[in-house]
Amino acid sequence: MPTADHGLAMESAEAQHRDLDEPGASEKRETAVNPEPSPSVEEGEQVNHLHGSPLVLLIVSLTLAVAVISMDFTILATAIPRITSEFHSIEDVGWYGSVYLLSTNAFQPTFGKLYSMFNVKVVYLTAMAIFQIGSIVCATARSSAALIVGRAVAGVGASAIFSGGATIIGLSAPLRKRAVHLGVLSSMFGIASVIGPLLGGVFTGEATWRWCFWINLPIGGVAMLIVFVVFKAPTRTPSSKTVWERLQDCDVIGTILILGTVVCLLLPLQWGGVSAPWSAPKVYGCLVAFGLLLLSFLAWQWRMGDRATVPLRIFQERTVCAASLVSGFLVMSMYAHVYYLPFYFQVIKGASPQSSGVRSIPYFSILAIASIGGGAVITVMRSYAEFMWAGSAILTVGSGLIHTLKVDSNPGVWIGYQIVAGLGVGLALQTPFIAVQRAVRPADMAQGMAVAIFFNSLGGALSISIAQNLFISSLRTNIPKYARGVDAQSIVDAGGVGIRDMVSADQLANVLHAYNLSITDAFAMSIAAAGCAFVASLFIKRLKL
């Protein structure tokens, strides 16, 4: 990472061209302010820039790493029934997914701090090693508890992979060329969401569910090797502090507080109205604890100043705040589609798990194309705000269309709706990270990225909890309403598997109608989240790359 003095010098130079490009600005200011970095800044930024095949090889390795951490969440979707049968652990199902997201969220800011204090390559490879160790624990687990522990360890490592990859891109490619590379990196989230369940189904059916975790080792190993050989981390001015003193500056108390805050937010969202009423002491108790812990975390960060996990001065830049919100809301909208479109295909349309993944290809293929293509256009235009506005607006429309899916919707309808929504996500998904990298000084880039990605992963966790709550609550209301005589709880407990066999032929149409309404109720959250992303995007500064 650049030294503090170098970072300040770059900040001073960049301040000359960081003005907001508001409509109505004078032509004089437009010509006076050069959107290109000054020679001194460009020279400083390009000290370790890569070009040609080394850069391509590095991007491929970072993409592979993001692919495995993304797949690690979705790949269990089709394997969980077999796992619960082996461990007799149906009550632990929720933890298999949520503990991975919890540890990913909680340690995101901490690794942002580590990236700013230590050698970027060393921190990144250490995080990859932690993820690999977690994968081994999961693959060799002999009990449900061991599997949960392995998922938590893997989540700790995963928390640093995307932010580290984005930071490495920021240190290896010129700013104006980063958009297309970040687009490739971001697109892997959508691609992995399709590949994950397909691979999970193949491994579970043809071999063993443990291959869902063994597969991470060769892919992750190749990624680690390429980063180790190709990436040249910026030289740093030797620190007067020892390694232990710098580790003490990593704000352990802040990490504990944010972990408790996230846990106390997600748990009531999973419990409320589903396994316990909203008035239950454990539900509102967690909500009260969430508020207190959040205030405690903010107070502690303010007290720690620049030594905080998340220095509050970073939020003084409104683009960081707006971009973080946009990132979180975009993922909230997308994840509801990722997890409940397979329910629509498998339950309503009667597709197999593998077939439901194939039917989701329109969504994620257009997402990947739009993300990479949009990044290329951003590189040429040197402007990104327009893509954030257009993408979030299109996603709002696409989410509204998906919300209207019916039992008898034909392939042309559900394919077309997925294309609209996927286009919106693809155009906007990488732009918050570009905005943050452009808005903060180089010395703060790692922590700024960690903040944006924290909101990104938190949005995913909130999406799953809220959508699940909406879906289950709606199912318990709609089954008695539209399919009288059918036990709603038995439909909920079935989880979508074998519903057609448990319901009589004369009630099947009614049950499917009720189930479809419940799925689309979960999609309603996507509309609200995408709309919030559009509103937040209006506060992004229009800065030239």
C-alpha positions in Angstrom: 0.0 0.0 0.0 1.2 3.6 -0.5 2.8 5.3 2.5 0.8 7.8 4.5 2.8 10.8 3.1 2.4 9.5 -0.5 -1.3 9.0 0.1 -1.8 12.6 1.3 0.2 13.9 -1.7 -2.1 11.9 -4.0 -5.2 13.1 -2.2 -4.0 16.7 -2.7 -3.4 16.1 -6.4 -6.7 14.3 -6.9 -8.6 17.0 -5.1 -8.1 19.2 -8.1 -10.3 17.0 -10.3 -12.7 15.5 -7.8 -15.4 18.2 -8.2 -19.0 17.1 -8.6 -20.1 17.2 -12.2 -23.4 18.7 -11.4 -25.8 19.8 -14.2 -25.4 23.6 -14.8 -21.7 23.7 -13.9 -19.8 26.4 -15.8 -17.9 25.5 -18.9 -15.0 27.3 -17.5 -14.7 24.8 -14.6 -15.1 21.9 -17.0 -12.1 23.0 -19.0 -10.1 24.0 -16.0 -10.4 20.7 -14.2 -8.6 18.0 -16.0 -10.4 14.6 -15.4 -7.2 12.8 -15.9 -4.9 12.3 -13.0 -1.9 14.6 -12.9 1.4 13.1 -14.1 2.7 12.7 -10.6 -0.4 10.9 -9.5 -0.4 8.6 -12.5 3.3 7.9 -12.0 2.7 7.0 -8.4 -0.3 4.8 -9.3 1.5 2.9 -12.0 4.5 1.8 -10.1 3.2 -1.8 -9.9 0.6 -1.7 -12.7 0.5 -4.9 -14.8 -0.3 -5.1 -18.5 -0.9 -7.8 -21.0 -0.9 -11.5 -20.1 0.3 -11.0 -16.5 -2.8 -8.8 -15.8 -5.1 -11.2 -17.5 -3.7 -14.1 -15.5 -4.1 -12.2 -12.3 -7.7 -11.3 -13.1 -8.4 -15.0 -13.8 -7.0 -16.0 -10.5 -8.9 -13.4 -8.5 -12.1 -14.5 -10.4 -11.5 -18.1 -9.5 -11.2 -17.2 -5.9 -14.4 -15.2 -5.9 -16.1 -18.1 -7.7 -15.3 -20.6 -5.0 -16.4 -18.3 -2.1 -19.6 -17.5 -4.0 -20.4 -21.1 -4.8 -19.7 -22.1 -1.2 -23.0 -20.6 -0.1 -25.3 -21.8 -2.9 -23.7 -25.2 -3.5 -25.3 -26.6 -0.3 -28.8 -25.8 -1.5 -29.3 -29.2 -3.2 -27.0 -31.1 -0.7 -28.7 -30.1 2.6 -31.4 -32.8 2.5 -28.7 -35.5 2.3 -26.6 -33.8 5.0 -29.5 -33.6 7.5 -30.3 -37.3 6.8 -26.7 -38.3 7.6 -26.4 -36.2 10.7 -30.0 -36.2 11.8 -29.8 -32.5 12.1 -32.9 -30.9 10.6 -32.9 -28.3 13.3 -29.4 -27.1 12.2 -30.3 -26.4 8.6 -30.6 -22.6 9.0 -27.1 -22.5 10.6 -25.4 -24.2 7.6 -26.0 -21.1 5.5 -26.3 -18.2 8.0 -23.2 -18.9 10.0 -21.2 -18.5 6.7 -22.7 -15.1 6.1 -22.4 -14.1 9.8 -18.7 -14.6 9.9 -18.3 -13.1 6.4 -20.1 -9.9 7.5 -18.4 -9.6 10.9 -14.8 -9.9 9.7 -15.2 -7.8 6.5 -14.1 -4.5 8.2 -11.3 -6.2 10.1 -9.7 -7.4 7.0 -10.1 -4.0 5.5 -8.0 -2.8 8.4 -5.4 -5.5 7.8 -5.1 -4.7 4.1 -4.3 -1.1 5.0 -1.7 -2.1 7.7 0.1 -5.1 6.2 1.4 -6.4 2.9 -1.7 -6.9 0.7 -0.5 -10.1 -0.9 0.3 -11.7 2.5 -3.2 -10.8 3.9 -5.0 -12.0 0.8 -3.1 -15.4 0.7 -3.7 -15.8 4.5 -7.4 -15.3 4.0 -7.4 -17.8 1.2 -5.6 -20.3 3.4 -8.2 -19.8 6.2 -11.0 -20.4 3.7 -9.3 -23.6 2.5 -8.9 -24.8 6.1 -12.6 -24.2 6.7 -13.4 -26.2 3.6 -11.3 -29.1 4.8 -13.1 -29.1 8.2 -16.4 -29.1 6.3 -15.4 -31.9 4.0 -14.2 -34.1 6.8 -16.9 -33.2 9.3 -18.3 -36.2 11.3 -21.1 -34.2 13.0 -23.4 -31.3 12.4 -21.5 -29.2 14.9 -18.2 -29.8 13.1 -19.8 -28.8 9.8 -21.1 -25.6 11.4 -17.6 -24.8 12.8 -16.1 -25.4 9.4 -18.6 -23.1 7.7 -17.8 -20.3 10.3 -14.0 -20.7 9.6 -14.5 -20.6 5.8 -16.7 -17.5 6.2 -13.8 -15.7 8.1 -11.5 -16.4 5.1 -14.2 -15.5 2.5 -14.8 -12.1 4.1 -11.5 -10.9 2.7 -11.5 -12.5 -0.8 -13.7 -10.1 -2.8 -12.5 -6.9 -1.0 -8.9 -8.2 -1.4 -9.5 -9.0 -5.1 -10.9 -5.5 -5.7 -8.0 -3.9 -3.8 -5.4 -5.9 -5.8 -7.1 -4.8 -9.0 -7.0 -1.3 -7.8 -3.2 -1.7 -7.2 -2.6 -3.5 -10.5 -4.6 -1.6 -13.1 -5.1 2.1 -13.9 -8.3 3.6 -12.5 -9.8 4.2 -15.9 -9.4 0.5 -16.8 -10.6 -1.0 -13.6 -14.3 -1.0 -14.5 -14.2 -4.0 -16.9 -12.0 -6.0 -14.4 -14.3 -5.3 -11.5 -17.2 -6.2 -13.8 -15.7 -9.6 -14.4 -15.1 -10.1 -10.7 -18.6 -9.0 -9.8 -20.3 -11.2 -12.4 -19.0 -14.3 -10.7 -21.5 -13.9 -7.9 -24.3 -14.4 -10.4 -22.6 -17.1 -12.3 -21.7 -19.0 -9.1 -25.3 -18.8 -8.0 -26.3 -21.0 -11.0 -23.3 -23.3 -11.0 -23.4 -23.9 -7.2 -26.8 -25.7 -7.0 -26.0 -27.7 -10.2 -22.7 -28.9 -8.9 -24.2 -29.6 -5.5 -26.8 -31.8 -7.1 -24.3 -33.7 -9.2 -21.9 -34.2 -6.3 -24.6 -35.3 -3.9 -26.3 -37.6 -6.4 -23.3 -39.1 -8.1 -20.6 -39.1 -5.4 -20.9 -37.5 -1.9 -21.9 -34.1 -0.6 -18.4 -33.7 0.8 -17.2 -32.9 -2.7 -19.1 -29.6 -2.4 -16.1 -28.6 -0.2 -13.3 -30.7 -1.6 -13.7 -28.9 -4.9 -12.5 -25.6 -3.3 -9.0 -27.0 -2.7 -7.7 -27.4 -6.3 -9.5 -24.2 -7.5 -8.4 -22.1 -4.6 -4.9 -23.6 -4.7 -4.4 -22.5 -8.3 -5.7 -19.0 -7.5 -3.3 -18.7 -4.6 -0.3 -19.8 -6.7 -1.0 -17.3 -9.5 -1.5 -14.4 -7.0 1.7 -15.4 -5.3 3.8 -15.4 -8.5 2.2 -12.6 -10.5 1.0 -9.9 -8.1 3.7 -7.5 -6.9 2.5 -5.7 -3.8 3.4 -2.0 -3.4 6.5 -1.4 -1.3 5.8 0.2 2.1 7.8 2.4 4.3 9.0 0.2 7.2 6.8 0.7 10.2 8.2 1.5 13.6 5.6 -0.8 15.2 6.1 -4.5 15.6 3.7 -7.0 14.0 2.1 -7.6 17.4 1.6 -3.9 18.0 0.0 -3.5 14.5 -2.3 -6.5 15.3 -3.4 -4.8 18.5 -4.4 -1.8 16.3 -6.8 -4.1 14.5 -9.6 -3.2 16.9 -10.7 -6.6 18.3 -13.4 -5.0 20.4 -14.8 -3.4 17.3 -14.9 -6.8 15.6 -16.7 -8.4 18.6 -19.2 -5.5 18.7 -20.0 -5.7 14.9 -20.3 -9.5 15.1 -22.9 -9.2 18.0 -24.7 -6.5 16.1 -25.1 -8.5 12.9 -26.2 -11.7 14.9 -28.8 -9.7 16.9 -30.2 -8.3 13.6 -30.4 -11.5 11.6 -31.8 -13.8 14.3 -35.1 -11.9 14.9 -35.6 -11.6 11.2 -35.4 -15.4 10.9 -37.5 -16.0 14.0 -40.2 -13.3 13.9 -43.5 -14.6 12.7 -42.0 -18.0 11.7 -40.7 -20.0 14.7 -41.8 -17.4 17.2 -44.2 -14.5 17.3 -42.8 -11.0 17.0 -43.9 -10.3 20.5 -41.7 -13.2 21.9 -39.1 -12.0 24.4 -36.2 -13.5 22.4 -37.3 -11.7 19.2 -37.7 -8.2 20.6 -34.9 -8.8 23.0 -32.5 -9.4 20.1 -33.9 -6.2 18.4 -33.2 -4.2 21.5 -29.7 -5.7 21.8 -29.1 -4.9 18.1 -29.8 -1.2 18.8 -27.6 -1.1 21.9 -24.7 -2.9 20.2 -24.9 -0.7 17.1 -24.7 2.4 19.3 -21.8 0.9 21.2 -20.0 0.0 18.0 -20.4 3.6 16.6 -19.3 5.1 19.9 -16.2 2.8 20.1 -15.3 3.6 16.5 -15.5 7.3 17.3 -13.3 6.8 20.3 -10.7 4.8 18.4 -10.4 7.5 15.7 -8.0 6.4 12.8 -7.3 3.2 14.7 -10.9 2.1 14.4 -12.0 -0.9 12.3 -14.1 1.5 10.3 -12.7 5.1 10.7 -15.8 7.3 10.7 -14.1 9.9 8.6 -14.5 7.6 5.7 -18.3 8.2 5.9 -17.7 11.9 5.6 -17.5 11.3 1.9 -21.1 11.0 0.8 -20.2 8.8 -2.2 -18.9 6.1 0.2 -22.2 6.1 2.1 -24.4 6.2 -1.0 -22.4 3.6 -2.8 -22.5 1.2 0.2 -26.2 1.5 0.4 -26.6 1.0 -3.4 -24.4 -2.1 -3.1 -26.5 -3.5 -0.2 -29.9 -2.9 -1.8 -28.8 -4.3 -5.1 -27.8 -7.6 -3.5 -30.9 -7.6 -1.4 -33.0 -7.5 -4.5 -30.9 -10.0 -6.4 -30.6 -12.7 -3.6 -34.4 -12.9 -3.3 -34.5 -13.9 -7.0 -31.5 -16.3 -6.6 -33.2 -18.3 -3.8 -36.8 -18.2 -4.7 -36.8 -18.5 -8.5 -35.7 -22.2 -7.9 -38.7 -22.6 -5.7 -40.9 -21.3 -8.5 -39.4 -23.7 -11.0 -39.2 -26.7 -8.7 -42.6 -26.4 -6.9 -44.8 -24.5 -9.4 -43.3 -25.9 -12.6 -42.3 -29.3 -11.3 -38.7 -29.0 -12.4 -35.8 -31.0 -10.9 -33.0 -29.1 -9.0 -30.7 -29.4 -12.0 -33.4 -28.3 -14.4 -34.3 -25.3 -12.2 -30.7 -24.2 -12.4 -30.8 -24.4 -16.2 -34.0 -22.3 -16.2 -32.3 -19.6 -14.2 -29.5 -19.3 -16.9 -31.3 -16.3 -18.6 -31.0 -14.3 -15.4 -27.4 -14.9 -14.7 -26.1 -15.1 -18.3 -27.4 -11.6 -19.1 -26.1 -10.4 -15.6 -22.6 -11.6 -16.6 -22.8 -10.1 -20.1 -24.1 -6.8 -18.8 -21.6 -6.6 -16.0 -18.6 -7.2 -18.2 -19.9 -5.2 -21.2 -21.0 -2.4 -18.9 -17.5 -2.3 -17.4 -16.0 -2.1 -20.8 -18.3 0.9 -21.8 -17.5 2.6 -18.4 -13.8 2.3 -19.3 -14.4 4.1 -22.6 -16.9 6.7 -21.2 -14.9 7.2 -18.0 -18.2 7.7 -16.2 -20.1 5.3 -14.0 -23.0 7.0 -12.3 -25.3 6.7 -15.3 -24.9 2.9 -15.2 -25.8 2.9 -11.5 -29.0 4.9 -12.2 -30.0 2.9 -15.2 -29.2 -0.5 -13.7 -31.1 0.1 -10.4 -34.1 1.5 -12.4 -34.2 -1.5 -14.8 -33.9 -3.9 -11.8 -36.9 -2.2 -10.1 -38.9 -2.8 -13.3 -37.6 -6.4 -13.7 -38.4 -7.2 -10.0 -41.9 -5.9 -10.5 -42.3 -8.1 -13.6 -41.0 -11.2 -11.7 -43.5 -10.4 -8.9 -46.3 -11.0 -11.4 -45.3 -14.6 -12.3 -48.3 -17.0 -12.2 -48.7 -20.7 -12.1 -49.5 -20.9 -15.8 -46.8 -18.3 -17.0 -45.2 -19.6 -20.2 -41.4 -19.8 -20.8 -41.4 -16.7 -22.9 -42.7 -14.8 -19.9 -40.4 -16.0 -17.2 -37.4 -15.9 -19.5 -38.2 -12.3 -20.5 -38.7 -11.2 -17.0 -35.4 -12.7 -15.9 -33.6 -11.0 -18.7 -34.9 -7.6 -17.6 -33.9 -8.1 -14.0 -30.6 -9.6 -14.8 -29.7 -6.7 -17.1 -30.4 -4.3 -14.3 -28.2 -6.1 -11.8 -25.4 -6.5 -14.3 -25.3 -2.9 -15.3 -25.2 -1.6 -11.7 -23.5 -4.4 -9.6 -19.8 -3.3 -10.0 -20.4 0.5 -10.0 -20.6 1.0 -6.2 -17.0 -0.4 -5.9 -15.8 1.8 -8.7 -17.4 4.8 -7.0 -15.7 4.1 -3.7 -12.3 3.6 -5.3 -12.7 6.9 -7.1 -13.9 8.8 -4.0 -11.5 7.9 -1.3 -7.8 8.6 -1.1 -5.4 5.7 -2.0 -4.4 5.1 1.6 -8.1 4.5 2.5 -9.0 2.4 -0.5 -8.9 -1.0 1.3 -11.0 0.2 4.2 -13.4 2.0 1.9 -13.8 -1.2 -0.2 -14.3 -3.2 3.0 -17.2 -0.9 4.0 -18.9 -1.2 0.6 -18.5 -5.0 0.6 -19.7 -5.3 4.2 -23.0 -3.6 3.1 -23.0 -5.9 0.1 -22.8 -9.1 2.1 -25.1 -7.7 4.8 -27.6 -7.0 2.1 -27.5 -10.7 1.0 -27.9 -11.9 4.6 -30.8 -9.6 5.2 -32.4 -10.5 1.9 -32.5 -14.2 2.8 -33.9 -13.7 6.2 -36.5 -11.2 5.2 -37.6 -13.1 2.1 -37.8 -16.3 4.1 -40.0 -14.6 6.7 -42.3 -13.2 4.0 -42.5 -16.5 2.2 -43.3 -18.7 5.3 -45.7 -16.2 6.8 -47.5 -15.8 3.5 -47.6 -19.6 3.0 -49.3 -20.1 6.4 -51.9 -17.5 5.5 -52.5 -18.5 1.8 -52.8 -22.3 2.2 -55.8 -22.2 4.6 -57.3 -19.4 2.4 -57.1 -21.1 -1.0 -56.7 -24.8 -0.1 -59.1 -25.5 2.8 -58.5 -28.8 4.5 -54.8 -28.9 3.7 -52.5 -28.7 6.6 -50.3 -25.6 6.1 -47.6 -26.7 8.4 -47.1 -29.9 6.5 -46.6 -27.9 3.3 -44.1 -25.6 5.2 -42.2 -28.6 6.6 -42.0 -30.3 3.2 -39.9 -27.4 2.0 -41.2 -27.8 -1.6 -40.1 -31.4 -2.0 -42.8 -33.9 -2.8 -45.8 -31.5 -2.5 -47.4 -32.9 -5.6 -47.4 -36.3 -3.9 -48.8 -35.2 -0.6 -51.8 -33.3 -1.9 -54.8 -34.8 -3.6 -55.4 -34.1 -7.3 -58.5 -32.0 -6.6 -56.5 -29.7 -4.2 -53.2 -29.5 -6.1 -54.2 -26.5 -8.3 -55.3 -24.6 -5.1 -52.1 -25.5 -3.3 -49.9 -24.4 -6.2 -51.9 -21.1 -6.5 -51.3 -20.4 -2.8 -47.6 -21.4 -3.0 -47.1 -19.2 -6.1 -48.6 -16.2 -4.2 -46.3 -16.9 -1.3 -43.2 -17.0 -3.6 -44.2 -13.7 -5.3 -44.7 -12.1 -1.9 -41.0 -12.8 -1.2 -40.3 -11.2 -4.5 -42.0 -8.0 -3.3 -39.0 -7.2 -1.2 -36.9 -7.1 -4.4 -39.0 -4.3 -5.8 -38.6 -2.2 -2.6 -34.8 -2.9 -2.4 -34.2 -2.1 -6.0 -36.2 1.2 -5.6 -34.1 2.1 -2.6 -30.9 1.4 -4.6 -32.1 3.8 -7.2 -32.8 6.6 -4.7 -29.4 6.0 -3.0 -27.7 6.2 -6.4 -28.9 9.7 -6.9 -26.5 10.8 -4.1 -23.4 9.5 -5.9 -21.0 12.1 -7.1 -20.4 12.1 -10.8 -16.6 11.9 -10.9 -14.6 11.2 -14.0 -12.3 8.2 -14.1 
